[in-house]
Amino acid sequence: MKIKFKLPSLLLCFLVLSTGVQAQYKQTIPNKTQLLFNKNQTIPFGKLDELKIAIAVSDKTKYHTFIEQAERYADISVIDFNQLNEQGKLANTIIVVGTASELAYTNVALLNQAVSNNKNLVLCRFLDSESSRLQTTSLFGGKLTELIYPVFNDEAQRNLAMSLFGGLAITEGNTKLKTVQTRLQYSQGAGSGLNLSKMTQKIDAIAAEAIREQATPGLVVMAVKNGQVIFEKAYGNHTYEAKQKTTVNDIFDLASISKIAGTTPVIMKLQETKAIHLDSTMGRYLWDVRSTNKKDITLRTVLLHEAGFTPYIPFYRNLKAGDVQRFPSATHQVQLADSSYLKNNYYEEVMWPQMMNSAVKPTGNYVYSDISMYVMKEVAEHITSIPMDEYVQQILYRPIGMKTAGYNPRTRFDKSRIVPTEHDTAFRKVLLEGFVHDQGAAMAGGVAGHAGLFASANDLAIYGQLLLNRGEYGGAQYFKGNTVDLFTSNQSKTSRRGLGFDRFDPDPKKEYPSKLANASVYGHTGYTGTCIWIDPKHQLIYIFLSNRVHPQVSTKLLNLNIRSRIQDAIYETINEAK
């Protein structure tokens, strides 16, 4: 059962003024979907990890638009309606989709059998004739959830699919059966009031410059405003050989975005549940740290990059003959890349001790160091007794529908879906395809606190919207609002940083993250040529993904200021509409 809370206006004003992070979903297109019956308050769907969804249709091609839209939200299987019970036996939620003309000949016994087998059945009916438009009452009298749309076309398919998942609010029909928006809306910016054509021309030109100047072979840009995707476009190719075009669904190596989208949400959850305390020391949580110079450093200091850690340790340069080989064996099972295997336990026996025995400077000064997030991963795993990559899937990615986000993507996806990074000629001596670019993260088995996360732009948009919503997404609360406020706001006396999160730089000369950004903005960049910036003031999420390190590391993306200029093109469009 979904319960809606209405905050007192004074408290609401306080939250907006004190945090600037109050979600403002804005439905910009008409939605003619009607709910005729909402059995067990099924619609909009809640936590997606609890659902095994099958879509039953008579013709996959005819309902391609509906299926494609639903796949933006969740993993689904598509089954033949006539074999609903056999093909859908492993699903707990079955969405039956058809026009009224088709469903007039529906085998009612088939649907009743699915209901009797405890399937959550959702019937989506498109009224495709004048006579059917008079049939706006429930066909099954409450045995299942029923929705109708008064016409059948591509827009109708998109809108009805979005309505199921909360991408659009249902505002037509019975007032008791209306819903609210709970997830991202995909409507190509329709009704946004922004000059998206002009903005697209600007972004196209900057993207073309990046590719022409070989700053990156390809890129994806995505922007979300008020919960609506207003821009989403892919450019270029996976490599300069132009054998595979980049698509918006491609999976990228996020590099240091891993810090805020992989490790930090785990720490946020542990902090708010009081499993850890930010002002407690590393020595309290890590036994092997108690005999080192780091035992009294607090977790808060670590998250702020003020622990005095060494900025960077090039672990791969310390490898000895025999540590890495071209094939797996009983002694070498840590896969670094295709045809590259590290000896077992190298991270535990060499890398971690080296980090803990490294020098530290006095705490309090900002020194950006990857060791900080190596430490936070270790703390998390000691507390949860669960590998961090699995824990973040449990508490966040699977429930909210981040379908591609995760570590070591080659274990879950074909490499054609993953954009390659560097042709590593110094260490692994192979093109990196679905293996983390960062050498230390690779040597740690692909899962590290500072790097290792891969995802699509859409997954990052979902995460960004959850943060704008102060921890809520899809009708469920994943983090307390004050937890999000704490981690994303400035928490340092000596830098711009939040806890884990990077932020807008108040020095106007730096123009960081872009010239037109403002003091509410937080997010992070990634070494591979990525960034996500979240702007509560404008209810804006900006995502840029590229593989600028292909085929070799290059600084052209930075020199041409590509990421910031695209961000400013979006701000210019917003400002012109005011």
KEMAR-862259 format. One record per residue (C-alpha): residue number from 0; residue in three letters; x, y, z. Coordinates in pm, 1 decimal. Layout:
# residues N
 num residu     east    north       up
 NUM    ALA        X        Y        Z
...
# end
This chain:
# residues 578
 num residu     east    north       up
   0    MET      0.0      0.0      0.0
   1    LYS    135.2    341.8    -99.6
   2    ILE     93.4    616.6    158.8
   3    LYS    131.2    981.2     61.5
   4    PHE    250.0   1231.9    318.3
   5    LYS    175.4   1600.0    290.3
   6    LEU    436.1   1812.5    465.8
   7    PRO    316.9   2118.8    653.8
   8    SER    390.8   2424.3    440.4
   9    LEU    626.3   2575.4    701.4
  10    LEU    833.7   2257.8    719.4
  11    LEU    836.3   2229.7    340.6
  12    CYS    965.3   2585.3    310.4
  13    PHE   1234.4   2508.7    566.2
  14    LEU   1351.6   2205.2    370.8
  15    VAL   1365.4   2395.9     43.7
  16    LEU   1552.9   2688.8    196.2
  17    SER   1790.0   2485.1    407.7
  18    THR   1885.4   2215.8    158.0
  19    GLY   1775.4   2328.4   -184.9
  20    VAL   1705.9   1961.1   -257.4
  21    GLN   1330.3   1929.5   -290.5
  22    ALA   1210.7   1727.7   -589.4
  23    GLN    989.3   1914.8   -830.7
  24    TYR    844.9   1668.6  -1080.9
  25    LYS    672.1   1861.4  -1356.0
  26    GLN    444.0   1672.8  -1595.1
  27    THR    467.1   1853.6  -1926.5
  28    ILE    259.4   1631.6  -2154.6
  29    PRO   -106.2   1518.4  -2141.4
  30    ASN   -152.3   1160.3  -2029.5
  31    LYS   -481.8   1000.6  -2127.9
  32    THR   -419.2    676.5  -1940.9
  33    GLN   -699.8    574.7  -1703.1
  34    LEU   -686.6    323.7  -1421.6
  35    LEU  -1007.8    122.1  -1405.1
  36    PHE   -896.3    -96.9  -1117.7
  37    ASN   -574.5    -98.4   -916.1
  38    LYS   -561.9   -431.8   -738.2
  39    ASN   -344.8   -417.8   -426.5
  40    GLN   -228.9    -67.7   -528.7
  41    THR     -1.2   -223.4   -788.9
  42    ILE     34.1     88.4  -1005.7
  43    PRO    276.7    258.0  -1014.0
  44    PHE    513.4    -34.9   -960.4
  45    GLY    723.0    -12.2   -644.8
  46    LYS   1062.5   -169.9   -571.6
  47    LEU   1169.3   -338.0   -890.9
  48    ASP   1385.6   -605.3   -728.7
  49    GLU   1065.5   -758.9   -594.1
  50    LEU    915.1   -795.3   -942.0
  51    LYS    978.7  -1049.5  -1215.4
  52    ILE    800.0   -885.7  -1505.2
  53    ALA    677.4  -1043.8  -1827.0
  54    ILE    493.3   -855.9  -2101.3
  55    ALA    244.0  -1072.0  -2288.9
  56    VAL    161.8   -958.2  -2643.6
  57    SER     27.2  -1111.3  -2961.6
  58    ASP    283.8   -935.5  -3180.9
  59    LYS    622.4   -808.3  -3058.4
  60    THR    662.6   -576.6  -3356.1
  61    LYS    323.2   -414.1  -3310.6
  62    TYR    395.7   -338.1  -2943.1
  63    HIS    765.8   -262.5  -2984.8
  64    THR    725.2     96.0  -2858.2
  65    PHE    551.8    -19.3  -2539.5
  66    ILE    815.4   -284.8  -2476.4
  67    GLU   1104.7    -47.3  -2543.8
  68    GLN    961.7    211.1  -2304.0
  69    ALA    907.2    -43.7  -2027.9
  70    GLU   1266.6   -159.6  -2068.3
  71    ARG   1386.7    188.6  -1969.7
  72    TYR   1262.6    109.6  -1619.2
  73    ALA   1309.2   -261.4  -1556.3
  74    ASP   1435.8   -592.9  -1682.6
  75    ILE   1148.6   -766.2  -1856.8
  76    SER   1081.1  -1073.7  -2063.8
  77    VAL    844.4  -1067.5  -2360.4
  78    ILE    613.7  -1365.2  -2401.6
  79    ASP    344.6  -1482.9  -2641.6
  80    PHE      1.1  -1403.1  -2503.0
  81    ASN   -133.8  -1737.7  -2617.0
  82    GLN    133.1  -1915.2  -2410.2
  83    LEU     99.7  -1681.6  -2113.8
  84    ASN     84.4  -1945.7  -1844.5
  85    GLU    370.5  -2161.3  -1970.9
  86    GLN    612.5  -1886.5  -2077.2
  87    GLY    520.4  -1666.3  -1783.0
  88    LYS    546.6  -1928.2  -1510.7
  89    LEU    861.1  -1772.9  -1359.6
  90    ALA    716.4  -1419.9  -1361.6
  91    ASN    524.9  -1283.7  -1064.0
  92    THR    393.6   -983.1  -1259.1
  93    ILE    245.1  -1023.2  -1607.0
  94    ILE    148.3   -720.5  -1816.2
  95    VAL   -104.1   -818.0  -2083.9
  96    VAL   -101.1   -562.9  -2365.8
  97    GLY   -342.8   -539.7  -2656.5
  98    THR   -599.3   -338.3  -2843.9
  99    ALA   -962.9   -370.8  -2752.2
 100    SER  -1022.4   -548.1  -3085.3
 101    GLU   -764.9   -813.4  -3002.9
 102    LEU   -868.3   -851.4  -2641.2
 103    ALA  -1233.7   -897.8  -2737.8
 104    TYR  -1136.5  -1252.6  -2822.0
 105    THR   -930.0  -1299.7  -2508.8
 106    ASN   -931.4  -1642.1  -2353.7
 107    VAL  -1072.8  -1543.8  -2014.6
 108    ALA   -988.3  -1883.1  -1869.7
 109    LEU   -624.3  -1823.8  -1956.5
 110    LEU   -618.8  -1503.3  -1751.8
 111    ASN   -814.7  -1658.8  -1466.7
 112    GLN   -559.0  -1940.6  -1451.8
 113    ALA   -276.4  -1687.1  -1417.8
 114    VAL   -465.1  -1510.9  -1138.4
 115    SER   -529.1  -1838.2   -958.4
 116    ASN   -154.9  -1908.3   -981.1
 117    ASN    -96.9  -1592.0   -775.3
 118    LYS     31.9  -1388.4  -1067.9
 119    ASN     -8.8  -1013.6  -1039.2
 120    LEU   -191.4   -951.1  -1366.5
 121    VAL   -202.9   -605.9  -1527.1
 122    LEU   -425.7   -561.7  -1832.6
 123    CYS   -338.4   -270.0  -2064.5
 124    ARG   -610.7   -208.7  -2322.9
 125    PHE   -588.7     38.3  -2613.6
 126    LEU   -932.4    151.4  -2737.6
 127    ASP   -885.3    131.9  -3113.9
 128    SER  -1242.2    179.0  -3237.6
 129    GLU  -1541.0    398.9  -3171.7
 130    SER  -1736.3    114.2  -3017.3
 131    SER  -1450.6     16.6  -2787.5
 132    ARG  -1426.1    372.7  -2655.3
 133    LEU  -1760.1    315.9  -2489.7
 134    GLN  -1611.7     20.9  -2297.7
 135    THR  -1450.5    218.0  -2017.2
 136    THR  -1545.8     -8.7  -1730.6
 137    SER  -1357.1   -296.2  -1574.3
 138    LEU  -1379.2   -622.5  -1766.3
 139    PHE  -1275.9   -841.7  -1475.3
 140    GLY  -1441.4   -676.9  -1176.2
 141    GLY  -1133.6   -636.1   -961.4
 142    LYS   -965.6   -971.0  -1023.1
 143    LEU   -674.3   -786.3  -1179.7
 144    THR   -536.8   -437.6  -1240.8
 145    GLU   -680.0   -275.2  -1553.6
 146    LEU   -575.8     32.0  -1753.1
 147    ILE   -705.5    181.7  -2076.8
 148    TYR   -583.2    437.3  -2329.2
 149    PRO   -839.7    594.6  -2567.3
 150    VAL   -630.3    552.5  -2886.2
 151    PHE   -358.2    325.9  -3022.1
 152    ASN    -36.0    477.2  -3157.0
 153    ASP    329.2    513.1  -3054.1
 154    GLU    259.3    799.8  -2815.1
 155    ALA    -16.9    598.4  -2649.0
 156    GLN    217.8    301.8  -2605.1
 157    ARG    489.2    518.9  -2449.0
 158    ASN    250.7    698.8  -2215.9
 159    LEU     76.1    386.0  -2092.6
 160    ALA    407.7    211.2  -2029.1
 161    MET    539.8    516.4  -1839.5
 162    SER    218.4    525.1  -1636.0
 163    LEU    276.8    170.6  -1512.4
 164    PHE    616.6    261.6  -1369.7
 165    GLY    532.8    609.3  -1241.9
 166    GLY    710.4    794.2  -1521.8
 167    LEU    383.4    975.3  -1582.0
 168    ALA    112.7   1058.5  -1332.4
 169    ILE   -232.3    921.4  -1413.8
 170    THR   -464.4   1221.4  -1393.0
 171    GLU   -766.4   1109.9  -1599.1
 172    GLY  -1068.7    913.0  -1490.3
 173    ASN  -1174.8    815.3  -1139.7
 174    THR  -1025.5   1060.0   -889.2
 175    LYS   -967.1    775.7   -643.7
 176    LEU   -748.2    598.2   -898.7
 177    LYS   -515.2    881.9   -990.5
 178    THR   -141.7    844.9   -932.4
 179    VAL    164.4   1067.7   -900.1
 180    GLN    495.0   1065.1  -1088.2
 181    THR    756.0    860.1   -904.9
 182    ARG   1020.9    795.8  -1172.4
 183    LEU   1186.5    962.3  -1469.3
 184    GLN    964.1   1078.4  -1753.3
 185    TYR   1081.4   1000.1  -2107.5
 186    SER    900.5   1234.3  -2343.9
 187    GLN   1182.5   1384.9  -2550.6
 188    GLY   1146.6   1717.5  -2371.3
 189    ALA    793.0   1774.7  -2499.2
 190    GLY    620.0   2068.5  -2331.9
 191    SER    930.6   2169.3  -2137.5
 192    GLY    912.3   2530.3  -2251.4
 193    LEU   1280.3   2515.5  -2348.9
 194    ASN   1426.9   2585.1  -2691.7
 195    LEU   1561.8   2233.2  -2726.0
 196    SER   1626.8   2269.2  -3097.4
 197    LYS   1871.0   2553.5  -3036.4
 198    MET   2028.1   2368.2  -2742.9
 199    THR   2070.0   2055.5  -2955.8
 200    GLN   2250.6   2255.5  -3225.1
 201    LYS   2495.7   2388.0  -2965.7
 202    ILE   2561.9   2046.6  -2812.9
 203    ASP   2592.6   1884.8  -3156.2
 204    ALA   2859.3   2136.7  -3254.6
 205    ILE   3062.2   2085.3  -2935.7
 206    ALA   3035.6   1706.2  -2965.6
 207    ALA   3144.7   1721.4  -3330.9
 208    GLU   3445.3   1931.8  -3227.9
 209    ALA   3542.4   1677.3  -2961.8
 210    ILE   3535.1   1392.0  -3212.5
 211    ARG   3701.5   1591.6  -3491.1
 212    GLU   3987.2   1694.7  -3261.3
 213    GLN   4017.6   1334.8  -3138.4
 214    ALA   3940.7   1431.2  -2779.4
 215    THR   3724.9   1116.6  -2769.5
 216    PRO   3593.2    876.3  -3033.5
 217    GLY   3239.0    888.9  -2895.3
 218    LEU   3022.8   1027.4  -2618.0
 219    VAL   2675.3   1030.6  -2465.5
 220    VAL   2507.7   1341.2  -2325.1
 221    MET   2195.8   1331.5  -2109.4
 222    ALA   2005.4   1603.6  -1925.8
 223    VAL   1705.9   1575.3  -1693.0
 224    LYS   1502.4   1869.6  -1568.3
 225    ASN   1211.8   1849.2  -1323.1
 226    GLY   1210.3   1471.8  -1357.8
 227    GLN   1179.7   1486.2  -1737.2
 228    VAL   1452.9   1372.0  -1974.9
 229    ILE   1500.6   1679.7  -2193.4
 230    PHE   1807.7   1562.6  -2383.6
 231    GLU   1960.8   1224.1  -2459.2
 232    LYS   2192.4   1166.9  -2751.9
 233    ALA   2491.3    957.1  -2852.6
 234    TYR   2771.2   1071.5  -3081.0
 235    GLY   3057.7    907.2  -3265.6
 236    ASN   3181.1    553.3  -3230.5
 237    HIS   3334.3    316.1  -2978.9
 238    THR   3675.0    358.8  -3143.7
 239    TYR   3829.9    574.3  -3416.0
 240    GLU   3805.3    277.8  -3653.9
 241    ALA   3430.2    357.5  -3656.0
 242    LYS   3321.4     -5.2  -3659.5
 243    GLN   3048.6     39.5  -3395.4
 244    LYS   2840.0    348.0  -3336.6
 245    THR   2795.3    476.5  -2981.9
 246    THR   2436.7    446.9  -2848.6
 247    VAL   2260.4    594.6  -2548.4
 248    ASN   2234.8    245.1  -2399.0
 249    ASP   2609.9    181.0  -2403.9
 250    ILE   2792.5    100.9  -2081.8
 251    PHE   3089.5    317.8  -1986.8
 252    ASP   3375.8    291.4  -1738.7
 253    LEU   3279.1    567.2  -1493.8
 254    ALA   3620.7    595.2  -1325.2
 255    SER   3597.5    825.7  -1018.4
 256    ILE   3221.3    863.0  -1046.4
 257    SER   3248.9    526.1   -869.1
 258    LYS   3332.4    724.3   -555.5
 259    ILE   2987.2    888.0   -538.1
 260    ALA   2771.5    629.5   -715.6
 261    GLY   2930.4    312.5   -577.9
 262    THR   3107.3    360.5   -245.5
 263    THR   2941.8    673.3   -104.4
 264    PRO   2580.6    542.2   -110.9
 265    VAL   2700.2    237.4     83.7
 266    ILE   2859.7    464.2    344.7
 267    MET   2545.4    681.1    351.0
 268    LYS   2336.0    376.6    436.7
 269    LEU   2575.5    258.3    706.8
 270    GLN   2595.9    606.4    858.3
 271    GLU   2221.4    664.8    876.1
 272    THR   2159.4    322.1   1029.3
 273    LYS   2435.3    396.1   1285.1
 274    ALA   2635.1     95.0   1171.3
 275    ILE   2928.2    335.0   1147.5
 276    HIS   2997.1    680.2   1289.6
 277    LEU   3175.7    935.2   1076.4
 278    ASP   3368.5   1077.5   1370.4
 279    SER   3499.7    737.0   1473.9
 280    THR   3846.8    637.7   1362.0
 281    MET   3981.7    396.9   1103.7
 282    GLY   4134.5    200.5   1390.1
 283    ARG   3791.6    132.7   1536.8
 284    TYR   3676.6    -54.3   1225.6
 285    LEU   3998.6   -195.0   1079.4
 286    TRP   4211.0   -416.8   1305.2
 287    ASP   4521.1   -409.1   1087.9
 288    VAL   4522.4    -29.1   1092.9
 289    ARG   4561.1     -7.9   1471.3
 290    SER   4936.7    -48.3   1453.4
 291    THR   4981.3    214.9   1179.5
 292    ASN   5001.3    593.2   1153.5
 293    LYS   4638.6    598.7   1034.5
 294    LYS   4465.7    449.6   1338.6
 295    ASP   4335.4    783.7   1472.5
 296    ILE   4214.7    931.1   1141.3
 297    THR   3836.1    975.0   1137.7
 298    LEU   3610.4    851.2    860.3
 299    ARG   3480.3   1204.1    809.2
 300    THR   3834.4   1323.6    739.6
 301    VAL   3885.1   1036.6    497.5
 302    LEU   3566.5   1120.9    302.8
 303    LEU   3673.0   1485.2    276.8
 304    HIS   4016.4   1389.3    135.5
 305    GLU   4173.7   1562.2    434.3
 306    ALA   4343.0   1257.7    589.5
 307    GLY   4688.3   1345.2    458.5
 308    PHE   4711.3   1030.2    246.6
 309    THR   4955.8    992.1    -40.2
 310    PRO   4768.9   1113.1   -351.8
 311    TYR   4854.6    814.8   -571.5
 312    ILE   5048.7    489.1   -552.9
 313    PRO   5132.2    331.9   -894.6
 314    PHE   5098.2    -26.3   -775.1
 315    TYR   5142.1   -177.0  -1120.4
 316    ARG   5494.0    -37.5  -1145.6
 317    ASN   5600.7   -249.5   -847.7
 318    LEU   5506.2   -582.3  -1003.8
 319    LYS   5771.8   -851.0  -1016.2
 320    ALA   5838.7  -1114.9  -1278.2
 321    GLY   5574.3  -1384.7  -1252.2
 322    ASP   5313.6  -1168.8  -1077.4
 323    VAL   5115.4  -1134.0  -1403.4
 324    GLN   5072.8  -1395.3  -1674.6
 325    ARG   4875.8  -1425.8  -1999.6
 326    PHE   4655.9  -1716.2  -1893.7
 327    PRO   4464.5  -1815.7  -1579.4
 328    SER   4595.9  -2083.5  -1345.8
 329    ALA   4541.6  -2205.3   -990.7
 330    THR   4781.4  -1934.7   -869.2
 331    HIS   4669.0  -1651.1  -1103.8
 332    GLN   4292.5  -1600.8  -1103.8
 333    VAL   4256.4  -1222.1  -1073.4
 334    GLN   4164.6  -1119.1  -1427.0
 335    LEU   4303.9   -775.8  -1515.6
 336    ALA   4191.6   -780.5  -1879.9
 337    ASP   4165.5  -1021.6  -2171.2
 338    SER   4479.8  -1241.8  -2152.6
 339    SER   4608.0  -1080.1  -1833.8
 340    TYR   4593.9  -1247.7  -1491.8
 341    LEU   4740.3  -1137.4  -1157.6
 342    LYS   4849.8  -1377.1   -888.3
 343    ASN   4598.0  -1447.9   -615.6
 344    ASN   4569.7  -1228.8   -305.0
 345    TYR   4799.6   -959.0   -441.3
 346    TYR   4567.6   -685.6   -315.3
 347    GLU   4549.3   -829.8     38.0
 348    GLU   4917.1   -921.1     65.5
 349    VAL   5084.3   -631.7   -115.7
 350    MET   4859.3   -337.2   -205.4
 351    TRP   4660.5   -290.4    115.6
 352    PRO   4965.6   -321.3    344.1
 353    GLN   5152.1    -74.9    123.1
 354    MET   4867.6    175.8    155.3
 355    MET   4846.2    134.1    531.1
 356    ASN   5223.4    172.1    573.2
 357    SER   5245.8    478.2    348.8
 358    ALA   5333.4    819.2    488.9
 359    VAL   5067.3   1064.7    604.8
 360    LYS   5079.8   1439.5    631.0
 361    PRO   4892.3   1634.4    901.8
 362    THR   4516.4   1604.5    861.4
 363    GLY   4291.8   1894.2    770.1
 364    ASN   4435.7   1999.1    434.5
 365    TYR   4263.8   1893.1    113.9
 366    VAL   4471.9   1637.3    -77.0
 367    TYR   4273.3   1430.5   -326.9
 368    SER   4371.8   1065.7   -280.4
 369    ASP   4232.2    738.1   -409.9
 370    ILE   4344.2    572.5    -85.9
 371    SER   4047.9    743.8     82.3
 372    MET   3796.3    531.2   -100.7
 373    TYR   4001.2    213.1    -78.2
 374    VAL   3966.5    269.8    297.7
 375    MET   3590.0    330.6    287.7
 376    LYS   3533.7      9.1     90.7
 377    GLU   3729.2   -185.3    351.4
 378    VAL   3525.8    -28.8    631.9
 379    ALA   3198.5   -113.2    454.4
 380    GLU   3290.0   -475.7    393.4
 381    HIS   3409.3   -530.8    750.0
 382    ILE   3079.6   -392.6    881.9
 383    THR   2836.8   -560.2    640.0
 384    SER   3025.0   -887.4    584.2
 385    ILE   2908.5   -855.5    222.0
 386    PRO   3127.5   -766.1    -79.3
 387    MET   3062.6   -400.1   -157.4
 388    ASP   2966.6   -466.9   -518.7
 389    GLU   2689.7   -700.7   -403.9
 390    TYR   2577.9   -482.9   -113.2
 391    VAL   2520.0   -176.1   -332.6
 392    GLN   2317.6   -391.4   -572.9
 393    GLN   2098.6   -505.7   -281.9
 394    ILE   2033.4   -169.2   -123.2
 395    LEU   2015.9     47.0   -434.3
 396    TYR   2075.8    -62.0   -792.1
 397    ARG   1829.5   -349.6   -825.3
 398    PRO   1542.7   -188.4   -630.1
 399    ILE   1548.7    139.6   -824.4
 400    GLY   1607.7     -9.0  -1168.6
 401    MET   1974.6     70.9  -1234.4
 402    LYS   1995.9   -216.5  -1481.1
 403    THR   2354.2   -184.7  -1604.0
 404    ALA   2531.3    -32.4  -1302.3
 405    GLY   2787.1   -257.3  -1141.5
 406    TYR   3142.3   -380.4  -1132.8
 407    ASN   3314.3   -626.4  -1368.5
 408    PRO   3049.4   -587.1  -1640.7
 409    ARG   3195.0   -860.1  -1861.0
 410    THR   3042.5  -1112.5  -1621.7
 411    ARG   2694.7   -976.5  -1702.4
 412    PHE   2703.0   -820.1  -2050.0
 413    ASP   2844.1   -891.8  -2392.3
 414    LYS   3151.7   -678.7  -2453.9
 415    SER   2983.8   -517.5  -2757.0
 416    ARG   2765.0   -321.9  -2513.6
 417    ILE   3066.4   -185.1  -2324.8
 418    VAL   3265.4    105.9  -2464.5
 419    PRO   3639.0     19.1  -2471.6
 420    THR   3894.2    244.3  -2304.9
 421    GLU   4271.4    246.5  -2340.4
 422    HIS   4485.1     21.0  -2554.0
 423    ASP   4711.5    -47.7  -2258.6
 424    THR   5062.9    -89.3  -2396.7
 425    ALA   5250.1    -56.4  -2067.3
 426    PHE   5074.7   -287.5  -1819.9
 427    ARG   4815.0   -527.3  -1956.8
 428    LYS   4922.9   -499.4  -2322.5
 429    VAL   4572.7   -528.6  -2465.5
 430    LEU   4268.9   -315.5  -2551.1
 431    LEU   4057.8   -280.0  -2236.4
 432    GLU   3704.3   -394.0  -2314.2
 433    GLY   3484.6   -414.6  -2005.7
 434    PHE   3778.3   -424.3  -1765.4
 435    VAL   3836.4   -122.2  -1544.2
 436    HIS   4086.3    129.4  -1678.7
 437    ASP   4231.3    219.6  -1339.0
 438    GLN   4528.2     -7.8  -1275.9
 439    GLY   4486.8    -27.5   -898.5
 440    ALA   4117.5   -110.8   -923.5
 441    ALA   4196.9   -383.6  -1175.6
 442    MET   4458.5   -531.1   -941.3
 443    ALA   4198.4   -527.1   -663.5
 444    GLY   3977.4   -757.6   -870.9
 445    GLY   3781.0   -484.6  -1049.3
 446    VAL   3602.6   -369.2   -733.5
 447    ALA   3758.6    -73.3   -556.5
 448    GLY   3627.8    218.8   -359.3
 449    HIS   3760.1    479.9   -601.0
 450    ALA   3698.9    312.2   -939.8
 451    GLY   3554.9      5.4  -1108.4
 452    LEU   3190.2    104.7  -1157.4
 453    PHE   3040.2     80.7  -1507.1
 454    ALA   2695.3    207.5  -1608.2
 455    SER   2483.6    366.1  -1878.8
 456    ALA   2376.9    730.6  -1877.3
 457    ASN   2021.8    625.7  -1790.7
 458    ASP   2137.0    452.5  -1472.9
 459    LEU   2321.9    764.3  -1361.5
 460    ALA   2011.0    971.5  -1434.3
 461    ILE   1806.6    746.3  -1206.8
 462    TYR   2063.1    785.0   -929.3
 463    GLY   2077.2   1160.3   -981.9
 464    GLN   1699.1   1187.5   -954.3
 465    LEU   1702.7    985.3   -633.2
 466    LEU   1947.3   1240.0   -488.7
 467    LEU   1734.9   1533.1   -608.6
 468    ASN   1440.5   1361.2   -439.5
 469    ARG   1641.6   1351.9   -115.5
 470    GLY   1663.0    973.4   -111.3
 471    GLU   1327.8    877.5   -263.9
 472    TYR   1261.4    710.5   -597.3
 473    GLY    985.7    494.5   -737.6
 474    GLY    764.8    556.9   -435.7
 475    ALA   1017.4    419.7   -185.7
 476    GLN   1262.5    594.8     46.1
 477    TYR   1616.8    459.5     17.0
 478    PHE   1798.1    727.2    217.6
 479    LYS   1676.8    977.7    472.3
 480    GLY   1655.8   1328.5    336.6
 481    ASN   1898.9   1463.9    593.2
 482    THR   2151.8   1194.2    497.1
 483    VAL   2152.0   1314.6    136.0
 484    ASP   2173.9   1675.7    255.2
 485    LEU   2471.1   1596.1    479.4
 486    PHE   2679.2   1414.8    219.6
 487    THR   2608.3   1644.5    -75.5
 488    SER   2650.0   1980.4    101.2
 489    ASN   2982.1   2151.3    171.0
 490    GLN   3133.4   1991.6    481.9
 491    SER   3487.6   2127.9    473.5
 492    LYS   3653.5   2437.2    613.1
 493    THR   3938.9   2412.0    363.3
 494    SER   3783.1   2291.6     35.0
 495    ARG   3463.4   2284.2   -171.0
 496    ARG   3401.3   1916.2    -94.4
 497    GLY   3107.1   1731.8     50.4
 498    LEU   3138.1   1385.2    204.3
 499    GLY   3254.5   1181.3    -93.0
 500    PHE   3089.7   1428.0   -332.0
 501    ASP   3266.0   1701.2   -525.1
 502    ARG   3093.9   2037.8   -548.6
 503    PHE   3078.2   2372.2   -727.2
 504    ASP   3393.5   2576.1   -672.2
 505    PRO   3319.2   2920.9   -527.6
 506    ASP   3629.9   3066.7   -696.7
 507    PRO   3482.6   3225.5  -1013.0
 508    LYS   3818.5   3202.5  -1191.4
 509    LYS   3802.2   2823.7  -1188.2
 510    GLU   3459.7   2806.4  -1357.8
 511    TYR   3411.4   2461.5  -1207.5
 512    PRO   3228.3   2253.0  -1301.7
 513    SER   3119.8   2510.5  -1560.2
 514    LYS   3094.7   2884.9  -1605.9
 515    LEU   2720.3   2903.4  -1536.9
 516    ALA   2698.6   2646.1  -1255.8
 517    ASN   2581.6   2761.7   -913.1
 518    ALA   2648.5   2695.9   -546.1
 519    SER   2388.4   2419.2   -518.2
 520    VAL   2568.1   2191.8   -766.1
 521    TYR   2732.2   1864.3   -659.1
 522    GLY   2857.3   1551.7   -836.5
 523    HIS   3189.5   1419.3   -966.2
 524    THR   3407.0   1375.6  -1272.8
 525    GLY   3585.4   1061.4  -1390.8
 526    TYR   3932.3   1015.8  -1538.4
 527    THR   3800.2    824.9  -1841.1
 528    GLY   3613.5   1137.9  -1952.0
 529    THR   3289.1   1126.5  -1756.4
 530    CYS   3088.0   1343.9  -1520.7
 531    ILE   2755.1   1378.8  -1344.3
 532    TRP   2645.6   1712.2  -1197.6
 533    ILE   2326.1   1754.1   -997.7
 534    ASP   2175.5   2101.4   -961.7
 535    PRO   1898.1   2130.3   -701.1
 536    LYS   1840.0   2498.8   -780.0
 537    HIS   1734.8   2418.2  -1136.5
 538    GLN   1622.4   2059.1  -1066.1
 539    LEU   1876.4   1957.2  -1327.9
 540    ILE   2092.0   1648.9  -1382.7
 541    TYR   2371.6   1667.0  -1640.2
 542    ILE   2555.6   1353.3  -1750.5
 543    PHE   2849.0   1325.8  -1989.4
 544    LEU   3008.4    991.4  -2072.3
 545    SER   3304.9    935.1  -2302.2
 546    ASN   3615.6    723.1  -2346.6
 547    ARG   3868.1   1003.8  -2389.6
 548    VAL   4149.9    767.5  -2283.8
 549    HIS   4114.5    572.4  -2611.3
 550    PRO   4336.3    464.6  -2770.2
 551    GLN   4584.2    634.0  -2537.8
 552    VAL   4534.7    883.4  -2255.1
 553    SER   4479.5   1233.3  -2395.4
 554    THR   4413.1   1572.0  -2233.3
 555    LYS   4225.1   1715.9  -2531.7
 556    LEU   3884.6   1676.8  -2368.4
 557    LEU   4010.0   1892.5  -2082.1
 558    ASN   4198.4   2136.9  -2304.0
 559    LEU   3889.4   2197.4  -2519.6
 560    ASN   3670.3   2218.3  -2207.3
 561    ILE   3412.0   1995.1  -2375.4
 562    ARG   3221.6   1880.4  -2065.2
 563    SER   3185.1   2228.2  -1918.6
 564    ARG   3083.8   2390.7  -2247.0
 565    ILE   2804.4   2139.0  -2301.1
 566    GLN   2687.6   2197.6  -1944.2
 567    ASP   2680.0   2571.9  -2010.1
 568    ALA   2481.5   2519.8  -2331.7
 569    ILE   2212.9   2355.4  -2116.8
 570    TYR   2224.9   2641.8  -1864.9
 571    GLU   2197.5   2899.5  -2143.7
 572    THR   1881.8   2728.1  -2266.7
 573    ILE   1729.8   2728.8  -1919.0
 574    ASN   1820.3   3093.7  -1860.6
 575    GLU   1673.1   3200.8  -2196.7
 576    ALA   1341.2   3044.2  -2099.9
 577    LYS   1307.9   3243.9  -1778.5
# end
